[in-house]
Amino acid sequence: MLKKIQVEDLVIGMYVHEICASWMDNPFWKKSFRLSNEKDLRTFHEYRINEVWIDTSKGLDVSFKAKTVSLEEEKQQINETLEQIAVEEHKIQRRVPLHDEIARFKKVMPEIKRGVISIFDDVRDGNPVDIDLVSKMVDDISFSNDRNPDAMLTMVRQKSANDYNYMHSIAVSGLMMALGKELDLDRGTIKEVGVAGLLLDIGKVKIPKEIINKAGKLTNQEFDKIKTHPLLGFETLKLSNDLSDIVLDVCLHHHERIDGNGYPHRLAGDNIGYYARMASICDVYDAISSTRSYQASWEPAESLRKMTEWKKGQFDEKMFGSFVKAVGIYPSGTLVKLKSGRLAVVMEQSEASLLKPIVKVFFSVHSHAHIYPELLDLSTSPDSIVTREEPKQWGFDLKKISQT
């Protein structure tokens, strides 16, 4: 049985099913493990992890005096939160057809990726950031976002563990600009947050690759080294006179948390800059929905649900609600079951409703067989989403299905 408990109630002999935080916030590389030594127990406290899920069928149960949350209670709370966000007003953006923008962005994405690699390599070699190149790349990402934001995110989601660091920068830039539109920022500021997203992890080039790409468990010393990347990046970007205060603050503070348990300065609440709070959300979303050298990814909708669970301590809750509106309750790439008994993958958001995206139907649950793929706009169809499904349980490669 799964129970969410406070870390203060965690004891050796319990089986940790999941840590209630992004894996960027702690040195544990396994999602699930038996807690067997004092060192690991201390690590939970040292890195200020607040909550964990334990599996009482695989380890010790919690004391009857401890406060617990069941899986059913957690799911209900998450559903209520997302349903509330879904009915709130959000920015309606007209889009060109997804396949048109994917075809166009495919042609420019290799150039954008080469540009990011060039910038990272220049900084690694001690050279300043090429501001003109950054500006051009952000303009390209922004243009794609204006046409159809799901296209760029669909393409970037194809990234492998080997090119994660570069593609992550592109994705965060796009997410920052999409969130900026939802927050009604002006055009100039939207570009600035796009630049900030592209450069927020530039400090990682100053950290040894063997630590950044390590597939096994990080030592506490190695994880503390990774946590220096915001300061390293800030010191690097300060040398470029043409970068705004927005870019510098986002680089320095995108790992701060609303509850004060972030880094490097343990800022809390409104002491964290507005744009850094945006970056915290966008950075975590792309990180946990991407395959890393040491961690498999969650599907987009699962990533969103996990962040909904963590949001109270980690994110600006109002801003997180705006982010959900920007990417959708069912983000592109989500597997869903329809009322008609068919499975579909979400392709893009519709202009009508966050709960009624455009999907690609491809499988019949009743006959347990693939059917001819069909695009379906749920905002104009009598069909509707019943549940979100787990692709791994069905054995589907959603990336391949989305492209066919």
Protein Blocks (a to p, Z undefined) as FASTA:
>chain_A
ZZdddfklgcehiacfbdcbdfklpcbfbfbdcdfbfklmmmmmmnopabdcddfklmcc
ddfkbccddfklmmmmmmmmmmmmmmpccdddddddfklmmmmmmmmmmmmmmmmmmmmm
mmmnopacdfklmmmmmmmmmmmmmmommlmmmmmmmpcfklmmmmmmmmmmmmmmmmmm
mnopafklmmmmmmmmmmmmmmmmmpcfklmmombdcdfklmmmmmmmmmmmmmmmmmpm
kbcfklmmmmmmmmbcfkopacfklpahjlpcfklmmmmmmmmmmmmmpccfkbccddfk
lmmmmmmmmmmmmpcfklmmmmmmmnopbdghiacddfkopacddfbdcfkbmklccddd
fbdfklopacddddddfklccbdcfbdcdfklnopafklmmmZZ
